[in-house]
């Protein structure tokens, strides 16, 4: 049944009031609002626009922790602004809709449960606050499996009142988008910022699930968040679901590998495995408190112009199949990546890179936009608990193995390089596999697209089979057949 039944016409870019009124005047949309931590801001918009009695079954706020626990249960970690808490709120309120509203009496109603759990800015204004927002709902009254959209936001404003107002508008945009833009999830993302300046909130995670989002790949939605300047970095796990960076990185030892992974090769895995073995032997590093991140920069995804989403998904597919956590970031310079990590952890940070990457780090041209130049960047990059694990490279012309001892940086940078090198900030990976130093992703990619032979042997076990089965990176079996013939 169409949710547009008995509706009046609205403009393509409706105001916040027009959105709430459109929902309120739809006789079928009916649900609950449960808001904790920043007032009844979203439900307030629906009440003020008129006709809310046909939309709002219940609006509540359980500010007192004891009351909240009595309603939604106690969280194991004792926290309230969490994804777990939000999901319990959505489940509890949606269950009440099914229990208390008669389907016989209201056969066409589309039930929904909207919730948020938020911490706004503190009195000292050092912690600006964050929150979880979500909706669980039907687009067909006969749906038993529900749709769900859950997102995490960070506030950037310096007044609690302004944060509350922004949250209220975001909530309206989410509910409106859930019902009227569900078939265009990318546009739904953009519409979340309707009447909201992008410098007021950051959305750093979103997940879509349910029957109407079965074709949505949450990794692509992650990419959109970065691409649309909604956040600086996003993460997703091996299962393809988006992860909250703060939850993954908080107080962890971090080992990060930046690359194109186009495709992931034995060299990438050798870099990871050998640097990881060194990393976990460091005195301050506990293996159970260590996270490995495979990071791809947005600039790398734009290497050939516009972002090729199919190409991105091919890379993600392989890294996820190997069981790795992936980060997509806007940080072209390494020091920005480290600065981002240091927002969440004071533990040890390791960067695994090749010799060519290290040479680029000591190139002044990348830091001309900084008032303090390369010294400012290095002050942020090589802080006390960071170390670079350097993978060697073979010089194609001389055959020489390039390491931290033989790498050549610009003459003006020699003394600066020596300072960091001899202060233990750069460590060579010495037990590398010399048989694969000739392997470069760009060469493998060319072989795959040209239908050449032999590229399978330089990839991790099982990766070639996935590429062939799913036709990743332009693989075409007919090219190989033609070569043979």
N, C-alpha and C positions, 0 to 999 in steps of 0.2 A: 504493500500500500504506500502511495506517495506521501511524503511528509509535507508536501506543498498544498495539500487539500485545504480548501476554505481559507486561503491566505490572500492578503492584499499585496500589491506590488511595491517593491522598494528599489532604491537606486543601487548601482553596482558597488558603490563605496559607502556603505551606511555608517551613520554615526553610532556611538555606543548606545544611545537611547533607541535608535531605530533597530538595532540588533536585538536588544532586549524586548522591544515591543513586538517584533516579528515573531519571536519565540513565544511570548506571552499570548499572542493572538492565534497561535497554532493550537487547535483544540486537543491535539494528540500528545504533544510533548509535556511530560509530567515527571517531576522528580524531587530530589532532596539536595540541600546545600549544607555541608558541614565544614566550617572554617575555624581553624585553631591558630591563634597567634597574632593576627593582624586585623581583627574586627570582622564584621559581617559585610565586607566591602563588595564582594561580587553579588551576593543576594540583594544587597542594598540597591544596586542598579535596577534589578528586576522589580523590586517593590516600588521604586520611584517612577518607573516608566508607565505603570498602570496595567491592570489586567493580570496581576501576578497570581491571583487566587486560582486561575486555571492552569498554572505552571508549577507553583511551589507547593509541594506536599508538606515539606517541613524545612525550616532553616534553623540551624543550631550552632552553638559554639561551646565547647567544653574546655574553658580556660584552666580551670582547676585541675591539677594533675591527678588527684584522687578520683574526681568525676570522670576524667578522660580514661583512666585505667579501668574504672568500673564499667564503662561503656565498651571500650575497644580492646581491653586486655593490657597486660603489662609487657613492655618490650624487654627483651633479654639484656640489651645493653643500657637500658635505663634512659634512652634518649627519646625525644618526641618528634623532632624534625627529621624524619627518616622516610625512606621509601617504604619500608616495612609498615610504618605507622599509617602512611597514606593508603596503602593497599587494604589494611584492616578497616579503615574508615569507609572506603568504597564498598568493600564486601558487606560490612555490617549494615550500611544504609540501604544498599541494593536489596539485601535479603528482606528488610522490612517492607520495601515496596511490594515485593511478591507476596508477603504474608498478609499485608493490610489492605491492599487494593484488589478488589474483585475483578477478575478477568471477564466474568460473565456480564458484569455491569459496565465494564470499560474495555471491550474487546479490541479497540483500535489504539489504545494508549501506548506510547513509546516511553518506557521508563528510563530514567537516568539517575545517576548519583554523582554529584560534583563535590570535590573535597580539596582542601589545602591545609597544610601544616607548615607554619612559617615562623621564623625568628627575625624580627626587624632589627634595626640598628640599636646598639647598646648606648647607655648614657655617656660613656667615655668617647663614643664615636670611633673607636678603634676597630670594631667588628661591625661591618655594614649589614650583615645578615644574609639569609638565604631561605629557600623554601621548596617544598614539593607540591605540585599541583596536578590534579588528574580528573578524568571523567570516565565513568563506566556506563555504557548505555546501549540501547537497542535502536536499530533503524527499521526493524520490522517487528510488530507485536508478537509474532510467533517465534522469534529468535530465542533460543535457550542459551546458546553460546554468545557471550556479550563482547562488544567492542570496548577497547580501552586505549586511552591516550594518557601517558604519564610524562611529565617533564620536571626538570630541576632548574631553578633560577637562582641567580645571585644579584642582590641589590647593589646599585652604585650610588644611589642618592644618599644625602647626609641628614635627612629628616625622616622620622618614622611616619609622619603624616603623609609625606609625598610617596613613601614606599607603599603605604596602605592604598593610596589612590591608584598607583600603578598596578598593584596586585588586583584590585577590583576590575580595572579595564582589561587586564590580561585574562582574567577568569571569564569575562563576557566573551572575549574574542575566542577563547578555547571552546566554550559551549556552542557558540554560534558556528565556528568552523567544524566542530564535530558533527553537527547536524546538516549543515548546508555546503560544506567544502570537503566532505569526507572522501569524495571521489577524486580530489585533486590535492593529495597530501603535501606536495611541495608548496603549493599556493597557501594551503592551510598554515604551514610554517611561517610564511611571510606575513600572513594576516594576523598572526599573534601580536605583531607590533603595530597594528592599526591604532592610531592616536597615542602611541607610545614612542618616545625618542629612544634610539638604540643605545644611547649612552646612559640610560637610566637602569636598565636591567640586562643581564647576560643569561642566555639560555644555553647551558652547557651539556644537556642530555635530554633526549626525548625518545620514547619507544611507543610504537603503534602495535596493537595486537587485536585479534578477533577476526570474525568471518569477513567483514568488509575491508580488512587490511591484510588479507592473506597474501596479496601480491606485493605488499610493501616490504622492501628490504631496509631494515633499520640502519644498516651501514651506510646506505645512500642518504638516508635522512641525516645521519651524523655529518656526512660530507656537506650537506646543504647548510647546516648550522655554521660551519667554518666559512664556506663559500659566501654566505649571505651576511658575514660579519656579525653574527649573533654571539660568537664566542671565539677564543683564540685557539682552542684545542679540544678535540673530542677523542674518546676511546671506545673500542668495542672488543668483546671477548671472542674466544674461539667459536662460540655458538652463534655469533653474528648479532647478538643483542648489545645495545649501547650501554656503556658503563659510566658511572659518575667519576670523573678523574680524581676528585678529592678523596673519595672513598677508597680508591685503589692506591693512591700515592701517599696517603696520610701516614707520616712517621715511618715510611718504609725505606729500606736501602734500595736504590734504583740503579739498574744497569740498562742503558739505552743504546740502541743500534739504529743509526739513521741510514737509509738507503733508498734506492728506487724499487728494489725487489721486483724487477720487471724482466724476467721472473726471479724468484728466490733461487739461489744456486748453492752448491756445496761450499763455495767460498763464504757466503753469508752465514751458513750454519757453522762452519769452522770458526769464523770470527766470534760468533755467539758462544759456542761451546768452550773454546779455549779461554776467552775473556771471562766467562762465567766461573770457570774453575779457579782462575786467579782471584776474581772478585770475592767469592765466598770464603777464601782463605785469609782475607784481610782481617785484622784484629777486631775491628769494630762491626763486622758484618756477620749477621746470623742468617743462615740460609732460609729458615722458616719465615723471616721477616724481610725477604728480598723479592722484588718484582722486576721482571724483565719486560722492556717495552721495545717493540719494533716500530720505529717512527718514520713517517713519510711526510715531507713538507708539501704545502699547497703549491709552492713554486715548482717542486719536482713534478707534481701532477699536471702543472701547466707548461711543462718543458717544451711541448710541441704546439703551444698556443692556448686554445681553450681547453678546459678540463674535459678529458675523455672519460666519461663515467663508466663505460664498458671496460676500459683499460684499468681504471681504479678497482672495479669489482673483480677483475681477473687477479690482480695482486692480492686483494683482500681474501679471495677464495683460497689461494694457496697458503698464505700465512695462517689463516684460521685452521686449515686442514692439518697444519703442523702443530696446532695447539697453542698458538701465541696470541698475546694481547697486542693490539695495534693502536697506534696513536696517529691522528692526522692533525697537523698543526700549521699555523701561519708563521712559524719561527724560522726564517731563512738563515739567521745567524745562530750559531751554537750557544752563544752567551744568553740569548733570549730564552732558549729551551731550558738552560740551567736555571735561569732566573724564575721561570715558571715552576719548575720542580721545587725550587727552594721555598716557594710559597706554601708548600704542603709538607715538607720534610726537612729536618736538620741532620738526618742520617747521611751515610756515605752515598755519593752519586758517582757512577762510572759511565764514561762514554767510550764506546768501542768504535773505532774508525780506522780507515786506511791511511796510508802515508799521504796520498793526494789530498785528502780532507784536512790533514794537519797542516799541510803547506798553505791551503786556502785560509785557514784560521789565522795564519801569520801574514796575511796580505792586507796591507793598510787600506786598500780601496774599499773594503767592506765596512769601514768604520768612520768614513768621512762625514757622515751625517751626525755623529756624536760630538758634543762639545769637547769631551775629553779624549776623543779619538780612540785609538787601539788600547790605550792604557785604561780608559774607562770600561771598555768591553772586557778586558782581561781581569779587571778587578771583580767583575761579576761572574766571569767564567771560571777562573781558577781560585775559587774560594777554598777555605781550609780543608773541606772534606770531599773534594772532587779529584778524580784521577782519570787520565786518558789511557786506554789500553790500545796500543798501536799494532795494527796488522801490517806486515811487510808487503812490499810491492817489488816486482822484478822489472828492471829497466829493460825495455824491449831492444834498445840499441846496444847496450853494453853487457846485458845479462846480469848486471850487479843487483843484489838484493838490497833494497832500500829500507833502512830501519831508522830509529830515532837518532842513531849515531851518524848516519850517512845522509840523512835528509838535507836538502838544500832550501833554505829560506832566503828571503831578500836580505842583502848585506846589512841594511839598517835594522833588521829584526834579529840578527844573530845573537847579540848579547841578551836580548829579552828572551829569546828561545832557550839559551843556555841557562838562564835563571830558573825557568820553570822545569827544564829537563833535569838539572842537577839538584832540584829541590823535591824530586820524586813525584812530580805531577804527570810525567809521561812514562809509561812502562811498556816495553816491547813484549809482544806475544812471540815467544821463541819456539814453542813446540807446534808450529803451524804445519800444514800439509803442503810440502813443496811441489807436489804433483798437480796442484790446482791453481797455482798462482797466475796462470795464463787465462783463467776464466773471468770473463766480464759479462754482466747481464745483457749489455747492449749487443754483444756479439751473439749470444744465445738467442736473443729476441729476433735478430736478423735471420738466423738459421731457421727458426721456427716458421717465420712468415714466408721465407723463400722455399720451404719444403726440403731443406737440406738434411743430411743424415748425421748422426753422432751426437746431437745436442742432449739426448736423453741421459747420457753417462755423466754429465757434469751437474745434474740436478739431484736434490735429496731423494731418497727412496719414496716412491709412490707419486711424486710430483708430475713426472712425465705422463703417467697414466691419467691423471686428472686433467692435464692440459689437452690430451688427445680426446678423452671422453667428452669434455665440455667445450672443446674447440676454443680454448682460451688463447689470447694474444695472436689472433688471426690464424691459428693453426687450421690447415685445410688438408685432409688426408689425400685429396685428389692431386695435390702438388707433389706428394711423395710418390704416388703411383706414376705420375707423368715422368718424374726423374728416372724411375726404374725402367720404364718403357723406352 
